[in-house]
């Protein structure tokens, strides 16, 4: 009932069909037992001492067929009702979960790989569908059939009834004890599948690198280890069931081993051979049905556990702290950005990432963040569009704390381009229009020109209507970056956040992307991160970030003349860009080295 109560909200109006599914299932189970009684009547007629009444035999046979057909039709009705409920349930789980995900802060997607999200939503929604469509409707049958079978067993001959129940009772106790101990395993099993799926996605994404370096699956240690862990766990668990399942199968299907000796003892005491054999036939017919229902109930217990874990996993996925929306959101007319004594720690962790960060970007200025990887630059950039809420201090846009600005307004006024670009398997036009769906074709073409994409468009078979990823149409990393920049240019937001926008570009693409960035940044409030220091020479202010703190600030000229951390970074960068390979390279004026 606990699991069913969790699933009921997703069924919506179709939950009214589920009681009918249970009713039809119960009637189907009862109708399925009755033919065995009529078969017993037929056997009794055949062994009757007064002679065989063929009319009675025919009558019993017809009724047996009718009830068998009724059982099938009723079970079909059960499945129709349960499947209508299950399809609505599965669809709503996916739909409602996706709606919840869309409302979560963007930082959630930094912490949850796409493989994990897909696995939790798709696989667990399928598990709940199977549970409601198949296992749960059988609940009525698994309750009614054993009760009816027990009544029949003790009505006709209580001695044969006891002989039938003993092995079944032992099998149930043995199997039930093991099933109860398996609950913890099922949780571990589901988690192991989730981890293996996440690593599989990463492995598939890395196949080009694996092929280039002629490596195997063993080079992906995490993926290999998850497979090995899963393999050992399943083998050990399966092995622990060997004796229990063998003994259970033997006892549940070997009821005749006790029934036949019991029947012989009854005959030896009563001397009524015909009546005892006729009763024996009924027990041989009915007992397997009873056993089948018991086995089904065991599977139902496992299915309940799986469904509970599935719906809990789905709900836990979206159980993530939402960003608090302001009750009276404020509008913004100015677009300067100010960090005031900002501290930040990622949710679920204890290590403080940012400490006392304070700086201001005046409207129309460009501020660059530089520093070693892991210093906190990207975290600062993600706090501006409010991927996360700060732990301490505050961030203001136009003098208004961003917590008092609605997410819709903040996103409308912010464009951000990260090093990991995201293009959909749609046309270039649809990709560029994604942030501005009502933009005209002329505006899109202008944005593409400003983003230096015209040569890309000209060589595509259908121009801006070319669908990326179809018929061998693919773009390089630098080309994708320019398309993303065109999307940001078209949006024309007053605040721009750039995180390593040229990270994966070759020299030619980098030059084109730099021109696109100039078009994008013109007249905007820009916060940018770059490891290629030549791209930030003209920034209004450069902040050097180390260990989650700002250790230096100033213009490029001021920081070089200061001779501190940035000056050393600039010197190292100058040397790195002048490295040459070969014996004839010689030395160079910038202190470059030969390799």
GUBA-586203 format. One record per residue (C-alpha): x, y, z. Coordinates in steps of 0.1 Angstrom, whole numbers, plus 5000, padded with zeros to 4 digits. Example, Ala and Ser with C-alpha at 12.3 -4.5 7.8 and 13.67 -1.06 7.14 Angstrom:
512349555078 513749895071 
# end
This chain:
500050005000 502950235007 504350184972 500850214956 500250544975 503450684960 502350584925 498750694927 499351064921 500950974887 497950774876 495651084877 492051014865 492850654854 493450534889 489650464889 490350174865 492649994889 489949864913 488349714882 491649544873 491849394908 488149284906 488549124871 491848954883 490048804914 487048684892 489548544867 491348354894 488148204908 486948114873 490347944867 489847714897 486347594889 487347384858 489447174881 486347094902 484446994871 487346774859 487046614893 483346564888 484146404854 486646164871 484046084897 481545994870 484045774853 484645584885 481045574896 479845224906 476345284893 477645334857 478845634837 476345914829 477646054796 475246344798 476746444831 480246414817 479346624787 477646884810 480746904833 483046934803 481047224787 481047404821 484847354824 485447504790 483047794797 484747884830 488247844814 487248084786 485748324812 488948314831 490948414800 488548694791 488448824826 492248824827 492349004794 490049274809 492349294839 495349364816 493449614796 492549814827 495949774843 497849874811 495750184806 496750284842 500350184837 500850384804 499450694820 501650634851 504850584831 504150884809 503351114838 506450994857 508651094828 506651424822 506451534858 510051444865 511251634835 509251944845 510751924880 514251894864 513652204844 512852394875 516052284893 519052524894 521552474866 524152364891 522252044895 523251934860 526951994868 526751744896 524551484879 525851314847 523351284818 523850904819 522650884856 519651104849 518650904819 519050574837 517050684867 514150834847 513850584818 514650254836 512750324868 509650454849 509750124830 509949924862 506950104877 504950044844 505649664846 504749654883 501349824878 500549654844 501449294854 502549224890 500149434910 496849314893 497948954902 497749054938 493948964940 494748624925 497648554948 495348614977 492148444965 493448134948 495448004978 492448065001 490147894977 492647604972 493047565010 489247545014 488947284987 491847085001 490347055036 486747015024 487246695004 489846525027 491646695055 494346425056 495246475019 495046855026 497746835053 499846615031 499646885003 500347175027 503447045045 505947065016 504447395004 504547555039 508247445042 509047595008 507247915016 509047965049 512447885033 511948115003 510248385023 513148415048 515548445019 513448705002 513348925033 517148915035 517349014998 515849365003 519249525010 520749344980 518149484957 519049834967 522749764961 521849594928 519949904915 522750134926 525249914909 523249924877 523050304879 526850334884 527550094855 525250294832 526950624841 530350484834 529150314801 528050654788 531450804796 533150504779 531050544748 531850924747 535550834750 535650564723 537450794697 540250854722 540350474730 540650394693 543350654686 545550524713 544650154706 543450094741 540749864753 537949874779 540649804805 541950154801 538650284815 539250154850 536050294865 533950134839 535849804841 535649814879 531849874879 531449574856 533649354878 531849464910 528449394894 529649064881 530948944914 527949074933 525448894911 527348574909 527748564947 524048644952 522948384926 525148124942 523548184976 520148074961 521347744946 520247514975 517147714984 515847724949 516647364942 514847244974 511947484968 511447364932 511647004943 509147044971 506747274953 506547034923 506846714942 503646724963 502746374950 505646234970 503546285002 500146264986 500545914972 501845755005 499045935024 496445805000 497745455004 497545485042 493945615039 492945325017 494545075041 492445215069 489145285051 489345035023 487545275000 489945264970 487745444944 486745744966 490345794978 491745784942 489146024930 490046274959 493646214951 493146324915 491546654928 494646724950 497046644922 495146894900 494647174925 497947174944 500047294915 497747584911 498147674948 501947634944 501947864913 500148134932 502648114960 505548144936 503748444920 503448604954 507148564959 507848744927 505249004936 507249074968 510349124948 508449344924 507149554952 510649614965 511849704930 508949944924 509550104958 513250154950 512350284915 509850554926 512150644956 515050684932 513050904908 511751124936 515251144952 516651264919 514551584920 514851614958 517451894953 517352234970 515552464947 516652824944 514353044964 512153254941 511453614954 507853684964 508054034950 510554014922 512354334912 513054454877 516554564866 517354854843 521154864850 523454574844 526554624864 527654324885 529054334920 530354054943 530254154980 532253935003 531053614986 531753275002 530652954985 530552584993 528952334969 525852164982 526551834999 530251915004 532252075033 535152225014 534752605009 535452684973 535353074974 536353295003 535553665006 535353744968 534654114962 534754294929 532554504906 532054504868 530554844857 528054834829 529754794796 533054684811 534854354806 536454174836 538653864831 539353584855 542653404853 544453154874 545352784877 542652524871 540652444902 541152794917 537452884916 537153084883 534352874868 532452874901 532553254901 531153264866 528353014874 527253224904 526353524881 523453344863 522653184897 523552824890 523852814928 523153044957 526053184976 526853055010 527853395024 527853755011 525753864981 525853924944 524054234929 522954314894 522154674888 522354724925 519654454932 520554134950 520053844924 517953664950 515453944946 515453894908 513253624892 515053344874 513153434842 514353794843 517953694852 518153444823 516553684799 519253934806 522153694807 523953504779 526653254787 528953054766 530952774782 533752554769 531452254766 529052364738 525552224734 523952194699 520752004693 520151764664 518252024646 518852274619 521352554622 518452794621 516652624650 519852604671 520652974667 517053064674 516852854705 517153144729 515053374707 512453164689 510653464673 513753614657 513553684619 515653514593 517453844587 518353874624 519653514624 521853574593 523253894608 524053704640 525753424620 527753684601 528853854633 529853514647 532053454617 529853164606 529153254570 531853014555 530252734576 526752804562 527952844526 529452494525 526552314541 524152144517 520952324529 522552634543 520952744576 518352474572 520952194574 520251954603 523351894623 524251524626 522351404595 523851254563 527351304576 526951674584 529051744615 530852044628 534252074645 534552194680 535552544669 532652564644 530152454670 531552724693 530852994666 527252864662 526752894700 528153244699 525753334671 522953214694 524253444722 524653734697 521053694686 519753694721 521554024726 521454004765 523154294783 525254054805 527653804790 529453524808 532253344789 533953044803 536852924782 534953004750 538052934728 539252624748 538852364720 539452594690 542352554666 544452864658 542252954627 538952904646 540353094676 540953404655 537453384641 535953324676 537853624690 536253834663 532853684672 533453754709 534254114701 530854144684 529153964713 530854174740 530354524724 528554744749 527854454772 528854374808 531254084804 532753834828 535153604810 537553324818 540453244796 543653044798 544953204766 546053534781 546353714747 542553714746 542253934777 544954194771 542354464765 540054374794 539154664817 540254464847 541954124853 541353934885 543853664894 542053384913 543953134934 542652894961 539253054960 540553404966 541453704945 545153754949 545754034923 543654274903 544354544877 544754604840 547154394819 549754664819 549454724857 549754354865 552754294842 554554594857 553754474892 555854164887 553653934907 551653614900 550053744868 553453864855 554853514859 551853364842 552253604813 555953524810 555253154810 552453194785 554753394762 557253114763 554752844757 553353004725 556853044710 557952684716 559152524684 560052164674 563152064654 566852104653 566752414632 564352604655 567152794672 566553034700 564053314698 563753664710 561053584735 562953334754 561353034737 562852684740 563652424714 562152084718 
# end
